[in-house]
Amino acid sequence: GEALDAVAARLGQAAAPSGCLETVRQLTGLFREARHRENATEHVFQNLLQILREATSEVDVACEDVSALPHLDDSLLLLSECFRCLRNACVQCASNQNILRSLGLIEASVHLIHLLQKLETDLESSLTAFRCSLQFLGNIATGNIDSQKRIWKLTLPSFFLNCLSHQDEKVVEYCCMVLFTCLNPERTRELQEENNLKIPLAVLQAYRRCPESEWVFLIVTNHLLKCPELVKAMYARLSNQERTMLLELLLSEINSKNSAVSKEMDTFLASCFREKCQSVLRLASAANIEDEEALVTLQLLDALCEMTCNDGQLERLQACPDLLETAVRTLQLAHLSGKEDTNVFTATHSATGQEQISHPAVGFKSHLIRLIANLCHRNRANQDKVYELDGIPLILDNCSIDDNNPFISQWAVYAIHNLTEQNERNQELISQMEQQGLADSSFLEKAGLKVEKDDQKLVLRSIRNIPDL
């Protein structure tokens, strides 16, 4: 306590802000230790606030009078050190957070950041002060609901928009730390409002610029993607490139298995896929290989395939109007396109089986069959719908190895297994096709099925269980 008292006394005796930089540095060092943070008095913070206000006034003058810029460096260095000190004082110390908030330090920090954004200078000390003040806001908000409320009230939306679009990656990162710390489900829903919607859009743009940023990633995955209505509002405003990026993030969350995607989200993605699914057929032409709408649709299909691996989402998507029909119809069109002309939808098989094909639509038919297979899993209505849509002969026509569609034969095996499970009409159709030479018996065996005669009637029998893929 004596060391803290001595430094605090020197801070109070400093005649001018310029003479107290070293004293503030000493205080910053002391506040790295919990015992000094816990023993700090309000008087110490009042002195720091006074120093901070005087230094901020110098910045205010320089914003109006550029001739003052050459003399600003000392004030900026002092501001940076004040905020480092205040930042340290907040660490795991709610009492200090509350004192600083009651003294108006949040308002002082937001005001300084506003001035620094106006300041026309490339001084490194200006950027450092900007970063340190954001770090202070992040620390005073951590675990402190009242501080989070105050920051949210003072900053929406212009503060976050200006910081998120800043050229400095650390400013963007620290801004995202503040935003992440303040967000909760209620505030995330507020971002749907017209004036605030630019914030989540700016977060996504920041993610494009700084894909390694942990805080940006956490905002998207822990908050934005948890709010289906916000995702819908954002999706409508995004470019196709940005939609692809958002879907990649969503897919990574689905694959991580630690995130429950809500009912509204999976049905929304299904409706987007239904609306745009045929755009992928444009990729048959080499001229359209970079068609952005088609690339978004491929991502939507990937997401739906992964979602239908989850029991809860599978049941909702199985009941989703027209999703299965869309998948079957699109597979029919892609298959027909590949037969009418030689393109990415044409089945091909190299002698070595090692040819690498680079095309965005590689795997499209395979994924469609995977989706159909999942949607028919122990679902009689969907099994019957595929029968009515002539989907069974279509799947049997896609059971050969195809370099353009890795694993298509395995997914076709799984689809036939799911289509015939406890469904006599589908079994009978396949039995007749096998008898007519339209279904490969070796393929059926892979599906765990065998055609046999029983009282002059062809029946399809199960010879083993097929594990889930």
C-alpha positions as CSV (number, residue, x, y, z in Angstrom):
1,G,0.0,0.0,0.0
2,E,2.9,2.4,0.7
3,A,4.1,2.3,-2.9
4,L,0.6,3.0,-4.2
5,D,0.2,5.9,-1.7
6,A,3.5,7.5,-2.6
7,V,2.7,7.4,-6.4
8,A,-0.8,8.6,-5.8
9,A,0.6,11.6,-3.8
10,R,3.0,12.5,-6.6
11,L,0.2,12.3,-9.1
12,G,-1.9,14.8,-7.1
13,Q,1.1,17.2,-6.8
14,A,1.9,17.3,-10.5
15,A,1.8,20.9,-11.6
16,A,1.1,20.1,-15.2
17,P,0.1,17.1,-17.3
18,S,3.4,17.0,-19.1
19,G,5.2,16.5,-15.8
20,C,3.3,13.4,-14.7
21,L,3.9,10.9,-17.5
22,E,6.5,8.9,-15.5
23,T,4.2,8.9,-12.4
24,V,1.3,7.6,-14.4
25,R,3.6,4.9,-15.9
26,Q,4.5,3.8,-12.3
27,L,0.8,3.6,-11.4
28,T,0.2,1.5,-14.6
29,G,2.8,-0.9,-13.3
30,L,1.4,-1.1,-9.8
31,F,-2.1,-1.9,-11.2
32,R,-0.8,-5.0,-12.7
33,E,-1.0,-6.5,-9.2
34,A,-4.4,-7.3,-7.7
35,R,-3.5,-6.0,-4.2
36,H,-2.8,-2.5,-5.6
37,R,-5.9,-2.5,-7.8
38,E,-8.0,-3.4,-4.7
39,N,-6.5,-0.7,-2.6
40,A,-6.9,2.2,-5.1
41,T,-9.0,5.1,-3.9
42,E,-11.4,7.2,-5.8
43,H,-9.1,10.2,-5.3
44,V,-6.4,8.5,-7.5
45,F,-8.9,8.1,-10.3
46,Q,-10.2,11.7,-9.9
47,N,-6.6,12.9,-10.4
48,L,-6.2,10.6,-13.5
49,L,-9.5,12.0,-14.9
50,Q,-8.3,15.5,-14.5
51,I,-5.0,14.8,-16.3
52,L,-6.9,13.0,-19.0
53,R,-9.3,15.9,-19.5
54,E,-6.5,18.4,-19.8
55,A,-4.7,16.3,-22.4
56,T,-7.9,15.7,-24.3
57,S,-8.5,19.4,-24.5
58,E,-5.2,19.7,-26.4
59,V,-6.5,17.2,-28.9
60,D,-9.7,19.2,-29.2
61,V,-7.7,22.3,-30.1
62,A,-5.6,20.4,-32.7
63,C,-8.8,19.2,-34.3
64,E,-9.8,22.8,-35.0
65,D,-6.3,24.3,-35.5
66,V,-3.8,22.1,-37.5
67,S,-0.9,24.4,-36.4
68,A,-1.2,22.8,-32.9
69,L,-0.5,19.3,-34.3
70,P,3.3,19.5,-34.0
71,H,3.0,20.0,-30.3
72,L,0.5,17.3,-29.7
73,D,2.8,14.3,-29.3
74,D,3.3,14.7,-25.5
75,S,-0.4,14.9,-24.8
76,L,-1.1,11.8,-26.9
77,L,1.6,9.8,-25.1
78,L,0.1,10.9,-21.8
79,L,-3.4,9.9,-22.9
80,S,-2.2,6.5,-23.9
81,E,-0.5,6.0,-20.5
82,C,-3.7,7.2,-18.7
83,F,-5.8,4.6,-20.5
84,R,-3.2,1.8,-20.0
85,C,-3.4,2.7,-16.3
86,L,-7.2,2.7,-16.2
87,R,-7.3,-0.5,-18.3
88,N,-5.2,-2.3,-15.8
89,A,-7.2,-0.9,-12.8
90,C,-10.3,-2.6,-14.2
91,V,-8.9,-6.1,-14.4
92,Q,-11.0,-8.4,-12.2
93,C,-12.0,-5.5,-10.0
94,A,-15.7,-4.6,-10.2
95,S,-15.3,-1.8,-7.5
96,N,-12.8,0.1,-9.7
97,Q,-15.1,-0.5,-12.8
98,N,-18.0,1.1,-10.9
99,I,-15.9,4.0,-9.6
100,L,-14.6,4.8,-13.0
101,R,-18.0,4.6,-14.6
102,S,-19.5,6.9,-11.9
103,L,-16.7,9.4,-12.5
104,G,-17.6,9.6,-16.2
105,L,-14.5,7.8,-17.6
106,I,-16.6,5.9,-20.2
107,E,-17.9,9.2,-21.6
108,A,-14.4,10.7,-21.5
109,S,-13.0,7.7,-23.5
110,V,-15.8,7.8,-26.1
111,H,-15.3,11.6,-26.5
112,L,-11.5,11.1,-27.0
113,I,-12.0,8.4,-29.6
114,H,-14.4,10.7,-31.5
115,L,-11.7,13.4,-31.5
116,L,-9.0,11.0,-32.6
117,Q,-11.1,10.0,-35.5
118,K,-11.4,13.6,-36.6
119,L,-7.7,14.3,-36.0
120,E,-5.8,14.6,-39.3
121,T,-2.5,13.2,-38.4
122,D,-0.3,10.1,-39.0
123,L,1.3,10.3,-35.6
124,E,1.9,6.8,-34.2
125,S,1.0,8.3,-30.7
126,S,-2.5,9.1,-32.0
127,L,-3.0,5.5,-33.1
128,T,-1.7,4.2,-29.7
129,A,-4.1,6.5,-27.8
130,F,-6.9,5.2,-29.9
131,R,-6.1,1.6,-29.2
132,C,-5.5,2.1,-25.5
133,S,-8.8,3.9,-25.0
134,L,-10.7,1.0,-26.7
135,Q,-8.9,-1.5,-24.5
136,F,-10.0,0.5,-21.5
137,L,-13.7,0.3,-22.7
138,G,-13.3,-3.4,-23.2
139,N,-12.0,-3.9,-19.7
140,I,-14.5,-1.7,-17.9
141,A,-17.3,-3.6,-19.6
142,T,-16.0,-7.1,-18.9
143,G,-18.4,-8.8,-16.5
144,N,-20.0,-5.5,-15.6
145,I,-23.6,-5.2,-16.8
146,D,-23.9,-1.5,-15.8
147,S,-20.8,-0.6,-17.8
148,Q,-22.0,-2.6,-20.8
149,K,-25.4,-0.7,-20.7
150,R,-23.6,2.7,-20.5
151,I,-21.3,1.9,-23.4
152,W,-24.2,0.5,-25.5
153,K,-26.2,3.7,-24.9
154,L,-23.3,6.0,-25.8
155,T,-22.0,4.2,-28.9
156,L,-24.8,3.0,-31.1
157,P,-24.4,3.0,-34.1
158,S,-21.8,5.6,-35.3
159,F,-19.0,4.8,-32.8
160,F,-18.9,1.1,-33.8
161,L,-19.3,1.8,-37.5
162,N,-16.3,4.3,-37.5
163,C,-14.1,1.9,-35.5
164,L,-15.0,-1.2,-37.5
165,S,-14.0,0.6,-40.8
166,H,-10.7,1.9,-39.4
167,Q,-7.6,1.0,-41.4
168,D,-5.7,-0.2,-38.4
169,E,-6.3,-3.9,-37.7
170,K,-5.7,-3.6,-33.9
171,V,-8.4,-0.8,-33.7
172,V,-10.8,-3.1,-35.4
173,E,-9.9,-6.0,-33.1
174,Y,-10.2,-3.9,-29.9
175,C,-13.5,-2.4,-31.2
176,C,-14.8,-6.0,-31.7
177,M,-13.7,-6.9,-28.2
178,V,-15.9,-4.0,-26.9
179,L,-18.8,-5.0,-29.1
180,F,-18.6,-8.7,-28.2
181,T,-18.4,-7.8,-24.5
182,C,-21.5,-5.6,-24.7
183,L,-23.7,-8.0,-26.8
184,N,-26.4,-10.2,-25.4
185,P,-29.5,-11.7,-27.1
186,E,-31.6,-8.6,-26.6
187,R,-28.9,-6.2,-28.0
188,T,-28.2,-8.6,-30.8
189,R,-31.9,-8.3,-31.8
190,E,-31.6,-4.5,-31.7
191,L,-29.1,-4.8,-34.5
192,Q,-32.0,-5.7,-36.9
193,E,-33.2,-2.1,-36.6
194,E,-32.6,0.0,-39.8
195,N,-30.1,2.4,-38.2
196,N,-28.2,-0.4,-36.5
197,L,-28.1,-3.0,-39.2
198,K,-25.0,-1.5,-40.7
199,I,-23.1,-2.7,-37.6
200,P,-23.4,-6.5,-38.3
201,L,-22.7,-5.8,-42.0
202,A,-19.6,-3.9,-41.0
203,V,-18.5,-6.8,-38.7
204,L,-18.7,-9.2,-41.7
205,Q,-16.6,-6.7,-43.8
206,A,-14.1,-6.6,-41.0
207,Y,-14.0,-10.4,-41.0
208,R,-13.2,-10.3,-44.8
209,R,-10.3,-8.0,-44.0
210,C,-9.1,-9.7,-40.9
211,P,-10.1,-13.4,-41.1
212,E,-7.7,-14.2,-38.3
213,S,-9.4,-11.9,-35.8
214,E,-10.7,-13.9,-32.9
215,W,-13.1,-11.2,-31.6
216,V,-14.7,-10.7,-35.0
217,F,-15.2,-14.5,-35.3
218,L,-16.7,-14.7,-31.8
219,I,-19.2,-11.9,-32.6
220,V,-20.4,-13.7,-35.7
221,T,-20.6,-17.2,-34.2
222,N,-21.7,-16.5,-30.7
223,H,-24.2,-13.7,-31.4
224,L,-25.1,-12.9,-35.0
225,L,-25.7,-16.5,-36.1
226,K,-27.7,-17.2,-33.0
227,C,-30.4,-14.6,-34.2
228,P,-32.2,-16.0,-37.3
229,E,-34.2,-12.7,-37.8
230,L,-30.9,-10.8,-37.9
231,V,-29.3,-13.3,-40.3
232,K,-32.3,-12.9,-42.6
233,A,-32.1,-9.1,-42.5
234,M,-28.3,-9.2,-43.1
235,Y,-28.6,-11.8,-45.9
236,A,-30.9,-9.6,-47.9
237,R,-28.3,-6.8,-47.9
238,L,-25.2,-8.9,-48.6
239,S,-23.4,-9.3,-51.9
240,N,-23.1,-12.9,-53.1
241,Q,-19.4,-13.0,-52.0
242,E,-20.4,-11.9,-48.5
243,R,-23.2,-14.5,-48.5
244,T,-20.7,-17.2,-49.3
245,M,-18.5,-16.1,-46.5
246,L,-21.4,-16.0,-44.0
247,L,-22.4,-19.5,-45.1
248,E,-18.8,-20.7,-44.6
249,L,-18.9,-19.4,-41.0
250,L,-22.3,-21.1,-40.5
251,L,-21.0,-24.3,-41.9
252,S,-18.0,-24.3,-39.6
253,E,-20.4,-23.8,-36.7
254,I,-22.6,-26.7,-37.8
255,N,-19.5,-28.9,-38.2
256,S,-18.2,-28.0,-34.8
257,K,-21.2,-29.8,-33.3
258,N,-21.2,-27.3,-30.4
259,S,-23.8,-25.0,-31.8
260,A,-27.5,-25.5,-32.1
261,V,-28.9,-23.9,-35.3
262,S,-32.4,-22.7,-34.7
263,K,-35.5,-23.9,-36.5
264,E,-35.9,-20.5,-38.2
265,M,-32.4,-20.7,-39.5
266,D,-32.6,-24.2,-41.2
267,T,-35.9,-23.5,-42.8
268,F,-34.6,-20.1,-44.0
269,L,-31.6,-21.7,-45.7
270,A,-33.9,-24.3,-47.2
271,S,-36.0,-21.6,-48.7
272,C,-32.9,-19.8,-50.1
273,F,-31.8,-23.0,-51.7
274,R,-35.2,-23.7,-53.2
275,E,-35.2,-20.2,-54.7
276,K,-31.8,-20.3,-56.3
277,C,-31.0,-24.0,-56.8
278,Q,-31.1,-24.0,-60.6
279,S,-28.5,-21.3,-60.8
280,V,-25.9,-24.1,-60.4
281,L,-26.9,-25.4,-63.8
282,R,-25.3,-22.3,-65.3
283,L,-22.0,-23.7,-64.3
284,A,-22.3,-26.2,-67.1
285,S,-20.9,-23.4,-69.3
286,A,-17.2,-22.6,-68.9
287,A,-18.2,-18.9,-69.3
288,N,-20.2,-19.0,-66.1
289,I,-17.6,-20.8,-63.9
290,E,-17.4,-17.8,-61.5
291,D,-21.2,-17.3,-61.3
292,E,-21.4,-15.9,-57.7
293,E,-25.1,-16.8,-57.2
294,A,-24.3,-20.4,-58.2
295,L,-21.4,-20.5,-55.7
296,V,-23.7,-19.3,-52.9
297,T,-26.2,-22.0,-53.8
298,L,-23.4,-24.7,-53.5
299,Q,-22.7,-23.4,-50.0
300,L,-26.4,-23.6,-49.2
301,L,-26.5,-27.2,-50.3
302,D,-23.4,-28.0,-48.2
303,A,-25.1,-26.5,-45.2
304,L,-28.3,-28.4,-45.7
305,C,-26.4,-31.7,-46.1
306,E,-24.7,-31.1,-42.8
307,M,-27.9,-30.0,-41.1
308,T,-29.7,-33.2,-42.1
309,C,-27.1,-35.2,-40.2
310,N,-28.5,-33.7,-37.0
311,D,-31.6,-35.5,-35.8
312,G,-33.5,-32.4,-34.6
313,Q,-32.8,-30.5,-37.8
314,L,-33.4,-33.5,-40.0
315,E,-37.0,-33.8,-38.8
316,R,-37.7,-30.1,-39.5
317,L,-36.1,-30.3,-42.9
318,Q,-37.9,-33.5,-43.8
319,A,-41.1,-31.6,-43.2
320,C,-39.9,-28.5,-45.1
321,P,-42.3,-27.8,-48.0
322,D,-40.8,-28.7,-51.4
323,L,-37.2,-29.1,-50.3
324,L,-37.1,-32.8,-51.3
325,E,-38.9,-32.1,-54.6
326,T,-36.4,-29.3,-55.3
327,A,-33.5,-31.6,-54.7
328,V,-34.9,-34.4,-57.0
329,R,-35.9,-32.0,-59.8
330,T,-32.5,-30.3,-59.7
331,L,-30.7,-33.6,-59.8
332,Q,-32.9,-34.5,-62.9
333,L,-31.9,-31.3,-64.6
334,A,-28.2,-31.6,-63.8
335,H,-28.2,-35.3,-65.0
336,L,-30.0,-34.3,-68.2
337,S,-27.6,-31.4,-68.8
338,G,-24.6,-33.9,-68.4
339,K,-26.2,-36.3,-70.9
340,E,-27.1,-33.7,-73.5
341,D,-23.6,-32.2,-73.6
342,T,-20.2,-32.8,-72.1
343,N,-19.8,-30.6,-69.1
344,V,-19.2,-30.8,-65.3
345,F,-22.4,-32.7,-64.8
346,T,-21.3,-35.5,-67.2
347,A,-20.2,-38.7,-65.5
348,T,-16.5,-39.3,-66.2
349,H,-14.0,-41.8,-64.9
350,S,-10.3,-41.7,-65.7
351,A,-8.3,-44.9,-66.0
352,T,-6.1,-44.1,-63.1
353,G,-8.8,-42.6,-61.0
354,Q,-6.3,-39.9,-59.9
355,E,-7.2,-37.1,-62.1
356,Q,-7.8,-33.9,-60.1
357,I,-10.8,-31.9,-61.4
358,S,-11.0,-28.3,-60.3
359,H,-14.5,-26.9,-60.8
360,P,-16.9,-25.4,-58.3
361,A,-19.7,-27.8,-59.3
362,V,-17.6,-30.9,-58.6
363,G,-19.7,-33.0,-56.2
364,F,-23.0,-31.2,-56.9
365,K,-24.9,-34.3,-57.9
366,S,-23.3,-36.3,-55.1
367,H,-24.4,-33.7,-52.6
368,L,-28.0,-33.7,-54.0
369,I,-28.2,-37.5,-53.6
370,R,-26.8,-37.2,-50.1
371,L,-29.5,-34.6,-49.3
372,I,-32.2,-36.8,-50.8
373,A,-30.9,-39.9,-48.9
374,N,-31.0,-38.0,-45.6
375,L,-34.5,-36.5,-46.2
376,C,-35.8,-40.1,-46.8
377,H,-34.2,-41.5,-43.7
378,R,-37.1,-43.4,-42.0
379,N,-39.6,-41.1,-43.5
380,R,-42.4,-42.9,-45.4
381,A,-43.9,-39.7,-46.9
382,N,-40.6,-38.7,-48.5
383,Q,-39.8,-42.2,-49.7
384,D,-43.1,-42.2,-51.5
385,K,-42.5,-38.7,-52.9
386,V,-39.2,-39.7,-54.5
387,Y,-41.1,-42.7,-56.1
388,E,-43.8,-40.3,-57.5
389,L,-41.1,-38.0,-58.9
390,D,-39.4,-40.9,-60.7
391,G,-36.4,-40.3,-58.5
392,I,-35.5,-43.9,-57.9
393,P,-34.4,-44.7,-61.5
394,L,-32.6,-41.4,-61.5
395,I,-30.5,-42.4,-58.4
396,L,-29.9,-45.8,-59.9
397,D,-28.6,-44.0,-63.0
398,N,-26.0,-42.2,-60.8
399,C,-24.6,-45.2,-59.0
400,S,-21.3,-45.5,-61.0
401,I,-17.9,-44.0,-60.0
402,D,-17.8,-40.4,-61.3
403,D,-14.7,-38.2,-61.1
404,N,-16.9,-35.2,-61.2
405,N,-18.8,-36.4,-58.2
406,P,-16.6,-38.0,-55.5
407,F,-18.4,-40.6,-53.4
408,I,-21.6,-40.5,-55.6
409,S,-21.8,-44.3,-55.7
410,Q,-21.6,-44.5,-51.9
411,W,-24.3,-41.9,-51.4
412,A,-26.5,-43.6,-54.0
413,V,-26.1,-46.9,-52.0
414,Y,-27.2,-45.0,-48.9
415,A,-30.1,-43.4,-50.7
416,I,-31.4,-46.7,-52.1
417,H,-31.1,-48.2,-48.7
418,N,-33.1,-45.4,-47.1
419,L,-35.7,-45.4,-50.0
420,T,-36.4,-49.1,-49.6
421,E,-36.4,-49.5,-45.9
422,Q,-39.9,-50.8,-44.9
423,N,-41.3,-49.6,-48.2
424,E,-42.6,-52.4,-50.4
425,R,-43.6,-50.3,-53.4
426,N,-40.1,-48.9,-53.7
427,Q,-38.6,-52.4,-53.2
428,E,-40.9,-53.8,-55.9
429,L,-39.9,-51.1,-58.4
430,I,-36.2,-51.8,-57.9
431,S,-36.9,-55.6,-58.2
432,Q,-38.6,-55.1,-61.6
433,M,-35.8,-52.8,-62.8
434,E,-33.1,-55.4,-61.8
435,Q,-35.1,-58.1,-63.7
436,Q,-35.2,-55.8,-66.8
437,G,-31.5,-55.1,-66.5
438,L,-32.0,-51.5,-65.5
439,A,-30.6,-51.9,-62.0
440,D,-27.1,-53.4,-61.3
441,S,-27.3,-56.4,-59.0
442,S,-23.8,-55.8,-57.7
443,F,-24.8,-52.2,-56.8
444,L,-27.9,-53.5,-55.0
445,E,-25.7,-55.9,-53.0
446,K,-23.6,-52.9,-51.8
447,A,-26.9,-51.4,-50.7
448,G,-27.5,-54.5,-48.7
449,L,-30.2,-55.7,-51.0
450,K,-30.8,-58.8,-53.2
451,V,-33.6,-59.6,-55.6
452,E,-35.2,-63.0,-55.1
453,K,-38.2,-64.9,-56.6
454,D,-41.0,-65.8,-54.1
455,D,-44.1,-67.5,-55.6
456,Q,-43.4,-66.2,-59.0
457,K,-43.1,-62.7,-57.5
458,L,-39.9,-60.7,-57.4
459,V,-39.0,-59.4,-54.0
460,L,-36.1,-57.3,-52.7
461,R,-34.6,-58.7,-49.5
462,S,-32.2,-57.0,-47.1
463,I,-29.0,-59.0,-46.7
464,R,-27.3,-56.7,-44.2
465,N,-27.6,-53.4,-42.5
466,I,-26.0,-50.4,-44.0
467,P,-24.3,-48.1,-41.5
468,D,-25.1,-44.4,-41.5
469,L,-22.6,-42.4,-43.6
